[in-house]
Amino acid sequence: MPYIPHTDAERRAMLETIGVPSLEALFEDVPAQWRFPRLGLPPAASEIEILDELNALARKNYAVGEFALFLGAGAYHHFIPSVVDHLASRGEFVTSYTPYQPEVSQGTLQAMFEYQSMIVRLTGMEVANASHYDGATAMAEAALMALGVAKGRRKKILISPTVHPQYRQVLRTYLPPDSDLAYVTGDETLTARTSDLLAQIDAETACLIIQNPNFFGELEDVTGLAERVHAQGALLVVVSNPIISLGLLKPPGEYGADIVVAEGQPLGAGLNCGGPYLGIFATREAYVRRMPGRLVGETTDRKGRRGYVLTLTPREQHIRREKATSNICTNQSLIALRAAIYLAYMGKQGLRAVAELCYHKAHYAAHAIAQLPGFAVTTARPFFNEFRVRCPMPVSQLNQFLLDKGILGGYDLERDYPHLRQETLICVTEMNTREQIDRLVAALQEASR
């Protein structure tokens, strides 16, 4: 960002233009005690000193490329083809604004239309929007949509405890315990399984929310699940994380999901220190007018030429407030663009190859760790690229030992699941080489001694 100072002469010229005699008079509406407060800032520093300080702060961060990374838990380290950065950094995309005027926004609109089309194919649904803040807010918006779609006075949101803990926290921020709109339940018993939740579905339930693969990387048993949910008049919401798994697994649309949400970060976005990320949202065509977020459609002009427009923009900015389905106003279109480029470049076979690498490498790692004395792989169900490991020491202590050896260890599950004491969640992606996995196994063996 350039530094453009104003001279005293420029300040005087601006004040004269707006008819104000002085800078103090410009702010006379601000109470005097707050007008020019003492900020207590340190002494002024030179540009060289400021750069040294910023670089010192930056060096405190760990760069992903410097470590063998086995940490997932909702944010995943995947390879990003160079074409993604090259195309997404073009000026017309980086500086694009909300495409309200289709006559000057055809490029952005077409990119979003292609993104929606690929998300529909990936999830097995009928319509997708473009797009949401991240996977957590997309899930919360799905719950609100289910409340609007469900027939009758339904106020119960039933959610599995194996949904990402932070996603569940975001949902409760949207719908706190004192909310008159709805209440969230189902995950109070952290050991409950999806089969246990089915018994809790009743005439008051708006939706059941599951994650597949779940937070522990396990594949949920979804056979007949949608039918049992629909029999009670409720909707089935599926959090499809990690989204890369859909390159290998049956899409949620094929087993009856009504709404599918996901975190799109693995699709060409990178880890980015936690954001910006991408909320994927797809649903059935029957519910399209209840769907939050914007929808880009394809049409023709008076001369029969193909064009793209914002077909649905259901914010209170565009329609009457009482008819709005969402207040989402930032749609992360640049990250959605990166996802579209990634999916188009990888193609069906490329995405499947990445998913297969994640699956097979994770199982190789799990098999090797299971042989170590003191360690036990506690994941007993089929899993994708993450699995649980019980350790002979606290996970925080183990992770510090691994860090000293250039390895970023797994996620400490005791933080969110107190009954999983000394259990870690190990993640393996296509970025983990066999040499890295063997290094991890050797380091764990050394730690156990």
Backbone hydrogen bonds, N-H to C=O, Kabsch-Sander energy under -0.5 kcal/mol:
donor,donor_aa,acceptor,acceptor_aa,energy
4,I,2,P,-0.7
11,R,7,T,-2.2
12,R,8,D,-2.4
13,A,9,A,-2.2
14,M,10,E,-2.1
15,L,11,R,-2.4
16,E,12,R,-2.5
17,T,13,A,-1.9
18,I,14,M,-1.7
19,G,15,L,-0.6
19,G,16,E,-0.6
20,V,15,L,-2.7
26,L,22,S,-1.3
27,F,23,L,-0.9
27,F,24,E,-0.6
28,E,25,A,-1.3
30,V,27,F,-1.6
34,W,31,P,-1.8
35,R,31,P,-0.7
35,R,32,A,-0.9
36,F,32,A,-0.6
39,L,37,P,-0.6
50,I,46,S,-2.3
51,L,47,E,-2.4
52,D,48,I,-2.1
53,E,49,E,-2.2
54,L,50,I,-2.5
55,N,51,L,-2.5
56,A,52,D,-2.1
57,L,53,E,-2.0
58,A,54,L,-2.4
59,R,55,N,-2.0
60,K,57,L,-1.2
61,N,58,A,-1.6
63,A,61,N,-0.6
66,E,63,A,-1.7
67,F,64,V,-1.8
68,A,406,G,-2.2
69,L,67,F,-0.7
70,F,68,A,-0.5
70,F,408,L,-2.3
72,G,70,F,-0.5
75,A,72,G,-1.1
78,H,76,Y,-0.9
84,V,81,P,-1.7
85,D,81,P,-0.7
86,H,82,S,-2.3
87,L,83,V,-2.5
88,A,84,V,-2.4
89,S,85,D,-1.4
90,R,87,L,-1.4
93,F,90,R,-1.5
94,V,90,R,-2.3
95,T,91,G,-2.2
96,S,93,F,-1.0
100,Y,98,T,-2.4
104,V,101,Q,-1.6
105,S,102,P,-1.1
109,L,105,S,-2.6
110,Q,106,Q,-2.6
111,A,107,G,-2.2
112,M,108,T,-2.2
113,F,109,L,-2.3
114,E,110,Q,-2.6
115,Y,111,A,-2.1
116,Q,112,M,-2.7
117,S,113,F,-2.3
118,M,114,E,-2.3
119,I,115,Y,-2.3
120,V,116,Q,-2.3
121,R,117,S,-1.8
122,L,118,M,-2.3
123,T,119,I,-2.5
124,G,120,V,-1.6
125,M,120,V,-0.9
126,E,283,T,-1.5
127,V,283,T,-1.8
129,N,281,F,-2.0
130,A,294,R,-2.4
132,H,279,G,-2.0
138,A,134,D,-2.0
139,M,135,G,-2.0
140,A,136,A,-2.0
141,E,137,T,-2.5
142,A,138,A,-1.8
143,A,139,M,-1.8
144,L,140,A,-1.9
145,M,141,E,-2.4
146,A,142,A,-2.3
147,L,143,A,-1.8
148,G,144,L,-1.4
149,V,145,M,-2.0
150,A,146,A,-2.8
154,R,152,G,-1.6
155,K,153,R,-0.5
155,K,204,E,-1.0
156,K,204,E,-2.6
157,I,155,K,-0.5
157,I,183,Y,-2.8
158,L,156,K,-0.6
158,L,207,C,-2.4
159,I,157,I,-0.6
159,I,185,T,-2.7
160,S,209,I,-2.3
163,V,160,S,-1.5
167,Y,164,H,-0.5
168,R,164,H,-2.0
169,Q,165,P,-1.8
170,V,166,Q,-2.2
171,L,167,Y,-2.3
172,R,168,R,-1.8
173,T,169,Q,-1.2
174,Y,170,V,-2.0
175,L,171,L,-2.6
179,S,176,P,-2.3
183,Y,155,K,-2.8
185,T,157,I,-2.6
190,L,188,E,-0.9
192,A,189,T,-1.9
196,D,193,R,-0.8
197,L,193,R,-1.3
198,L,194,T,-1.2
199,A,195,S,-0.6
199,A,196,D,-0.5
200,Q,197,L,-1.9
201,I,198,L,-1.1
205,T,202,D,-1.7
206,A,156,K,-3.0
207,C,156,K,-1.0
208,L,235,L,-2.4
209,I,158,L,-2.9
210,I,208,L,-0.5
210,I,237,V,-2.3
212,N,239,V,-2.1
214,N,218,E,-2.8
215,F,162,T,-3.0
217,G,214,N,-2.7
219,L,382,P,-2.8
220,E,218,E,-0.5
222,V,220,E,-1.0
225,L,222,V,-1.6
226,A,222,V,-0.5
226,A,255,Y,-0.6
228,R,224,G,-1.7
229,V,225,L,-2.0
230,H,226,A,-3.1
231,A,227,E,-1.8
232,Q,228,R,-0.5
232,Q,229,V,-1.2
233,G,230,H,-2.1
234,A,229,V,-1.7
235,L,206,A,-2.0
237,V,208,L,-2.9
237,V,235,L,-0.6
238,V,259,I,-2.6
239,V,210,I,-3.0
239,V,237,V,-0.5
240,S,238,V,-0.8
240,S,261,V,-3.0
241,N,239,V,-1.5
243,I,263,E,-0.6
245,S,242,P,-2.0
246,L,243,I,-1.7
247,G,244,I,-2.1
248,L,245,S,-2.0
249,L,245,S,-2.8
253,G,123,T,-2.5
254,E,251,P,-1.6
255,Y,251,P,-0.5
255,Y,252,P,-1.3
256,G,253,G,-0.9
257,A,252,P,-2.1
258,D,236,L,-2.7
259,I,236,L,-1.7
260,V,282,A,-2.9
261,V,238,V,-2.4
262,A,280,I,-1.5
264,G,262,A,-0.6
264,G,278,L,-3.3
267,L,264,G,-1.9
268,G,266,P,-1.7
269,A,265,Q,-1.7
270,G,265,Q,-0.8
274,G,271,L,-2.2
275,G,272,N,-1.3
279,G,132,H,-2.4
280,I,262,A,-2.9
280,I,278,L,-0.7
282,A,260,V,-2.6
283,T,127,V,-2.8
284,R,258,D,-1.0
287,Y,284,R,-1.6
288,V,285,E,-1.7
290,R,287,Y,-1.9
291,M,287,Y,-0.6
291,M,288,V,-0.9
295,L,312,L,-2.8
297,G,309,V,-3.0
299,T,307,G,-3.0
301,D,305,R,-2.2
304,G,301,D,-2.2
307,G,299,T,-2.6
309,V,297,G,-2.3
311,T,295,L,-1.9
311,T,309,V,-1.0
312,L,295,L,-1.6
315,R,313,T,-1.8
316,E,326,S,-0.6
318,H,315,R,-1.5
319,I,315,R,-2.0
323,K,320,R,-2.0
324,A,320,R,-0.6
324,A,321,R,-1.3
325,T,314,P,-1.8
326,S,314,P,-1.0
331,N,329,C,-0.5
336,A,332,Q,-2.3
337,L,333,S,-2.2
338,R,334,L,-1.8
339,A,335,I,-2.1
340,A,336,A,-2.3
341,I,337,L,-2.5
342,Y,338,R,-2.6
343,L,339,A,-2.7
344,A,340,A,-2.4
345,Y,341,I,-2.5
346,M,342,Y,-2.9
347,G,343,L,-2.5
350,G,346,M,-1.2
351,L,347,G,-2.3
352,R,348,K,-1.8
353,A,349,Q,-2.3
354,V,350,G,-2.0
355,A,351,L,-2.3
356,E,352,R,-2.7
357,L,353,A,-2.2
358,C,354,V,-2.4
359,Y,355,A,-2.4
360,H,356,E,-2.8
361,K,357,L,-2.4
362,A,358,C,-2.0
363,H,359,Y,-1.9
364,Y,360,H,-2.0
365,A,361,K,-2.3
366,A,362,A,-2.6
367,H,363,H,-2.3
368,A,364,Y,-1.9
369,I,365,A,-2.6
370,A,366,A,-2.1
371,Q,367,H,-0.5
371,Q,368,A,-0.9
372,L,369,I,-1.8
375,F,372,L,-1.3
376,A,390,R,-1.7
378,T,376,A,-0.8
378,T,388,R,-1.1
379,T,388,R,-0.9
380,A,378,T,-0.8
384,F,217,G,-2.4
387,F,426,I,-1.8
389,V,424,T,-2.4
390,R,376,A,-3.4
391,C,422,Q,-3.4
398,L,394,P,-2.2
399,N,395,V,-3.1
400,Q,396,S,-1.6
401,F,397,Q,-1.8
402,L,398,L,-2.4
403,L,399,N,-2.5
404,D,400,Q,-1.8
405,K,402,L,-1.3
406,G,403,L,-2.0
407,I,402,L,-2.1
408,L,68,A,-2.6
409,G,407,I,-0.8
411,Y,425,L,-2.0
413,L,411,Y,-0.9
413,L,423,E,-1.9
414,E,423,E,-0.6
415,R,412,D,-1.3
416,D,413,L,-1.2
417,Y,413,L,-2.8
420,L,417,Y,-2.5
421,R,419,H,-1.0
423,E,420,L,-1.4
424,T,389,V,-2.7
425,L,411,Y,-2.1
426,I,387,F,-2.6
426,I,424,T,-0.7
427,C,70,F,-1.9
428,V,385,N,-2.4
431,M,77,H,-0.5
432,N,429,T,-1.7
433,T,431,M,-0.7
437,I,433,T,-2.2
438,D,434,R,-2.6
439,R,435,E,-2.0
440,L,436,Q,-2.3
441,V,437,I,-2.4
442,A,438,D,-2.5
443,A,439,R,-2.5
444,L,440,L,-2.6
445,Q,441,V,-2.3
446,E,442,A,-2.1
447,A,443,A,-2.5
448,S,444,L,-2.0
449,R,445,Q,-0.7
449,R,446,E,-0.8
